[in-house]
C-alpha cells in the first residue's frame, strides 16, 4: 500500500485491474496490472503522470526477459495479456528540454537538437527535448523554456550517512 498513487491511470478493459506506485528511494513510478479472467485481452492504458518538469515517454515491461520499451504517445500505450497474467511496468520519464539525457538542461542540449534535427523515432530519442518522438523546431523551444532545470530525482545521502562515510574513509586512510 505504501507509495500507491491514485487517479493517474485508466484502461479500456473491465477485466484488467491497474494500480500505480511511486518509489521515493529511486524516484521511479511503477504500473502493476492483472488480467483477472480467462482469454486474451488487449488493453489501452491512459496515463496522466506528469512529474515536475518531466514528461512520460515510455514504459518498460519488467520480469519478462529483454523487451523493447513501449512508447507512450499522447499519454497512452497498449499491451496484450494472456489468462490471469500479471504485468509490471516501469514508467520512464524524461526531463523536458534535456535533449542529450544528462539530467541538466544546458547549452549542450541545443547542440544535440542541431546534430539530430529531422530524426524521427520513439519519444525520447537523442535530440528530442519535448518527448514527441520528432527532433524539430519544437525541441529548441523546449530547451529554451526549461533552460537550467535539473532532474529532481537525484538521490542525495542524508547528513548523518554522509558523515559516517567520510569518517570511515578517514579511518581507512589513517590505518
PEGINOR-V954292 format. One record per residue. N is the residue number from 1. RES is the residue in one letter. BURIAL is 1 if it has 9 or more other C-alpha atoms within 8 Angstrom, else 0. D_LAST is the distance of its C-alpha to the last C-alpha in Angstrom with 1 decimal. Layout:
[[N:RES:BURIAL:D_LAST] [N:RES:BURIAL:D_LAST]]
This chain:
[[1:X:0:46.2] [2:X:0:43.1] [3:X:0:43.2] [4:X:1:46.9] [5:X:1:48.6] [6:X:0:52.4] [7:X:0:55.1] [8:X:1:53.4] [9:X:1:54.9] [10:X:1:58.3] [11:X:1:60.0] [12:X:0:63.6] [13:X:1:63.7] [14:X:0:64.4] [15:X:0:62.9] [16:X:1:59.4] [17:X:1:57.2] [18:X:1:54.3] [19:X:1:51.4] [20:X:1:48.7] [21:X:1:45.2] [22:X:1:42.4] [23:X:1:38.7] [24:X:0:37.0] [25:X:0:33.5] [26:X:0:34.6] [27:X:1:37.6] [28:X:1:39.8] [29:X:1:43.3] [30:X:1:44.7] [31:X:1:48.4] [32:X:1:49.3] [33:X:1:52.8] [34:X:1:55.1] [35:X:1:58.5] [36:X:1:60.1] [37:X:0:63.2] [38:X:0:64.5] [39:X:0:65.3] [40:X:0:63.6] [41:X:1:62.9] [42:X:1:62.2] [43:X:1:60.7] [44:X:1:60.2] [45:X:1:57.5] [46:X:1:57.7] [47:X:1:54.4] [48:X:0:54.3] [49:X:0:50.5] [50:X:0:49.6] [51:X:0:46.1] [52:X:0:45.9] [53:X:1:46.3] [54:X:1:46.2] [55:X:1:48.8] [56:X:1:49.0] [57:X:1:49.5] [58:X:1:49.1] [59:X:1:48.2] [60:X:1:46.1] [61:X:1:47.5] [62:X:1:44.6] [63:X:0:44.6] [64:X:0:47.5] [65:X:0:45.7] [66:X:0:45.5] [67:X:0:48.1] [68:X:0:48.9] [69:X:0:48.4] [70:X:1:51.6] [71:X:1:52.6] [72:X:1:53.6] [73:X:1:56.7] [74:X:0:58.4] [75:X:1:56.1] [76:X:1:57.3] [77:X:1:56.4] [78:X:0:58.1] [79:X:0:57.1] [80:X:0:58.9] [81:X:1:58.3] [82:X:1:59.5] [83:X:1:60.7] [84:X:1:58.3] [85:X:1:55.5] [86:X:1:52.4] [87:X:1:50.7] [88:X:1:47.4] [89:X:1:46.9] [90:X:1:44.1] [91:X:1:45.7] [92:X:1:44.5] [93:X:1:44.8] [94:X:1:44.4] [95:X:1:44.0] [96:X:1:47.4] [97:X:1:47.5] [98:X:1:44.3] [99:X:1:46.1] [100:X:1:43.0] [101:X:1:41.0] [102:X:0:37.9] [103:X:0:38.0] [104:X:1:39.3] [105:X:1:43.0] [106:X:1:43.0] [107:X:0:45.0] [108:X:0:43.6] [109:X:1:45.6] [110:X:1:48.9] [111:X:0:48.1] [112:X:1:47.4] [113:X:1:50.7] [114:X:0:52.5] [115:X:0:51.1] [116:X:1:52.1] [117:X:1:55.3] [118:X:0:57.9] [119:X:0:55.7] [120:X:0:56.6] [121:X:0:54.6] [122:X:0:52.8] [123:X:1:51.6] [124:X:1:48.3] [125:X:1:48.9] [126:X:1:47.2] [127:X:1:49.1] [128:X:1:50.5] [129:X:1:49.4] [130:X:1:51.8] [131:X:1:51.4] [132:X:1:55.0] [133:X:1:54.4] [134:X:1:56.2] [135:X:1:54.7] [136:X:1:57.4] [137:X:0:58.1] [138:X:0:57.0] [139:X:1:53.4] [140:X:1:53.6] [141:X:0:54.9] [142:X:1:52.0] [143:X:1:49.4] [144:X:0:51.3] [145:X:0:51.7] [146:X:1:48.0] [147:X:1:46.4] [148:X:0:43.0] [149:X:0:42.5] [150:X:0:39.1] [151:X:0:38.5] [152:X:0:38.0] [153:X:0:36.2] [154:X:0:32.8] [155:X:0:30.2] [156:X:0:28.0] [157:X:0:25.3] [158:X:0:26.1] [159:X:0:24.2] [160:X:0:22.5] [161:X:0:21.1] [162:X:1:20.1] [163:X:0:18.2] [164:X:0:16.4] [165:X:0:15.4] [166:X:0:14.2] [167:X:0:12.2] [168:X:0:10.6] [169:X:0:9.9] [170:X:0:8.6] [171:X:0:6.1] [172:X:0:5.2] [173:X:0:5.5] [174:X:0:3.8] [175:X:0:0.0]]
